[in-house]
Amino acid sequence: MDKRILKLLWDRQERGLEEMAAAYGQRLYGIAYNILGNRHDAEECVNDTYLVLWNTIPPQRPEPLIAYACRVGRNIALNRLRSDSTQKRDSRYDLSLDELAGCIPSASMEQVMDGRILGQSINKFLTTLPKTSRIIFLRRYYFGDSVKKIAGSLSLSENTVSVRLNRIREKLRKFLEKEELL
Amino acid sequence: MKDTLKDALNEIDDTYIAEAAEPYRRNSMISLVAALAAMLVLVISIAFMLGDYPRGPVQMGSQPGTSGFYPSSGTSSGPHINPSSAPTTPPTIPDSFSVPLVDFTKEPEKLTGLQQIGQADDTDSGEPLPGLIFYTHMLVVEARVKEVLPDLYKRASWRTPCYVLVMETLDAMNVDNMPEEFYFLIPSDLCPDLHQFDSLILCLQQEGVENYLLINQSTATYEAFDNMFECFYLEDWGSVIAFRDGKLDNSLWDLPNWAGYSNWDDEFDAIEEGRYWHFFPGGRNSTLEECKEAIRQEINRYEGKQHKKVFFQADFGDFTYIAPFENGVFEHTINIVDNSISITQTINGIETNEHCYLENGVIKPRYFTKDDLSSLPDLGAILEIISKDMNSMIPPFAKEYLDQGYVVANAWAEPEYCKKDETVYGIIKLVWHLGNIPDDYAGKTISRYFLITPDGTCRTDAWDEVDKIINPWKYDYPYNFHFDSIAQLKQTIAIAKDRPNDFGDFVLIENICYWHPVWEPSYPNQDVRLLEKWLQTTVVPCRKDHEDTVMSVHYYSKRCYEKDRLEFLYDINGIRYCFVVSDSPAWNPEGNVVTTVQIGSISADLREGSYGNTTGLMAHFYVNDVVISMWVDTTDPNEVDLSGFFLSTIFAIE
């Protein structure tokens, strides 16, 4: 499907955006909504995402396309969140970040400073996780999905997802200690 | 702290994001009950997902000037993304354009094709079957590596360099006519490991039947391969399973370059403990025969519920043999989309663009004939001339951007041969990507077209002709391709009918997009006709001066709103103007009348009004049997400049 969408976008056919929206619109909307907690802003973010895709493809041929789209959409939503000082900071995404930050002592986080270094370590950590756990981690802390939604999409109970998230966070904490980041 | 975390999460690898973003594929040991249960769960999951959020990006806001498809930055310069966090591809400025030389004269003996095999359709409904279990809809083949070709190949510049393996088919498990030998394209870092195993079970997708072209990295020439296959879901655990001495050999997955499979141990644990439903045709120490039997059972479950479109050239008897062009080469890649088939041939490194249509099941071919091929204009020679002096060909309006600090970050040419009304044309599209401006990561993309007629004449002033050649579906099938007919509207608006085209043949396409309800792909024809009625009888608020003030054009059906509406958004001197054309007012002005405004001969009261937290000015222009509702995002009536607008019919009256 990605190949086809890319081909359409490279051919400057808006149908590529249609197919993109049909295939990934819900996911992009979910990310934006989780971060911004506002339906209207989320819709605008998604439309901005399509515009970026339209303007950047070509020349880019991102693979995988969905990852590129999610990254763009997430950045747009985060920038919007940052730029709007009046935005309430209690979105679903913020709540999930609180959860993740809870497993890392704040003093250590300040020492880390550079999010990129931490990000590289998280990437390494993800390679150690089983696929399902990795998906749960991404959906919770990258996409900001609710536990209920994750559980529903993976056919797991909410309790199972919660327990697994706890374990993943604990694993992450130990991993970061081992990496001497904490 | 949270900002650091956000930045950190931004570093997460694309592979993982894609993995999590895709619908989760449940797998497990084979059981019909389990399969049905899983499908039920999937349906519930989808229903749950839909219920969890307001419906997707398709329900546009009702606030004028804030719905639709446009940059949120308040300018027409594109969306703003933090450059440091945006995905990056280093821009390159090409020194010259080089078209890979073709050194291949092999004659195709039959029509060749590219077909998406990775989908099985229900034979009754024609609908795609659920893709829960890829063994049922991929080509499942047991094969072994016979040879690894020494050179690295690329399909296109953006693809990962690959090796080509010569594979021997040992058991075609769900394919009738699998060739005894086939080529297998695989990323270079994964290839060297495969030859050491006795056999592999592969979930394959056919990429080409004949003359599948790859660029040889060493020689910079095209080479052609027959029977090319890829493992499209290569990174999905289980799409490549290795066997040695008759037993599943997980040592493949322990190799560092197969890291995507590195959690196989945990996956097996999960299967054994029944932690989640997971289809994998074996377990630890499974034999080859056990795995194959499990796959057969999985395939049989869908027996009669799907058909595979493996090699489809035999189905198209109406196609005739196409003779090779002297010194050239053919590659036939075919995609069946809706009722059309597009054929691309590569001739001397330049692609053709041919369209065939299916009308009542009958193919209506428009592909090139042998005579066409003997009289092709020499695109390569013209391309060479153009590429030497591309900078001088940049459109005038693009130079304005350069004055603002934009630089040409990337530029390229897209040559192709096209056939229209029994005549073969050459088309060269030059594209400039302008960028390197802070806070405008996306930059701007500007195109210019050259039309080369059979006698070799090169024209730069023929956009209308080019449009008909490269987008024939817009003109031939307006109702079947209804979205495209709306796109045609875009052109009409962008290049206003009654004013001279300031830029010669240059067409500014950025910031002019249209939108439609994505959840309704089968757009009823009557909606399009209604739109056309508006166009023919009514009004479009065009701006005379620069089309780049048009930020967006949208058409919403009554599925988005309670009524159909055509929406235009402009950005003029930093002020947004939103016009909504509909059969009744799009919103109710609620404030006092501040003045009277006029567009052409039509006047209206300008009133204060607000939507949500945004205050502005509103007016309704009544023309014939429609209403144009206008909203401007300023409260100062002196800032409202409607002088450049005119209300035009398709014949441009004022």
Interface residues (C-beta under 8 A of the other chain):
Chain A: R4 R12 E14 R15 L17 E18 A21 A22 Y24 G25 Q26 R27 L28 Y29 G30 Y33 R39 H40 A42 E43 E44 C45 V46 N47 D48 Y50 L51 V52 W54 N55 T56 P58 P59 Q60 R61 P62 E63 P64 I66 A67 Y68 C70 R71 V72 R74 N75 I76 L78 N79 R80 D94 L97 D98 L100 A101 I104 S106 M109 E110 V112 M113 D114 G115 R116 L118 G119 Q120 I122 N123 L126 T127 L129 P130 K131 T132 R134 I135 F137 L138 R139 Y141 Y142 F143 S146 K148 K149 G152 S153 L154 S155 L156
Chain B: M1 K2 D3 T4 L5 K6 D7 A8 L9 N10 E11 I12 D13 D14 T15 Y16 I17 A18 E19 A20 A21 E22 P23 Y24 R26 A38 V41 I44 S45 F48 M49 L50 D52 Y53 P54 G56 P57 V58 Q59 M60 G61 Q63 T66 S67 G68 F69 Y70 P71 S72 G78 P79 H80 I81 N82 S85 A86 P87 T89 Q116 A156 W158 W237 A259 S262 N263 D266 E267 A270 Y276 W277 N335 N410 W412 V431 H433 Y441 A442 G443 K444 T445 S447 F483 D484 A487 I509 E510 C513 Y514 W515 H516 V518 W519 P521 G612
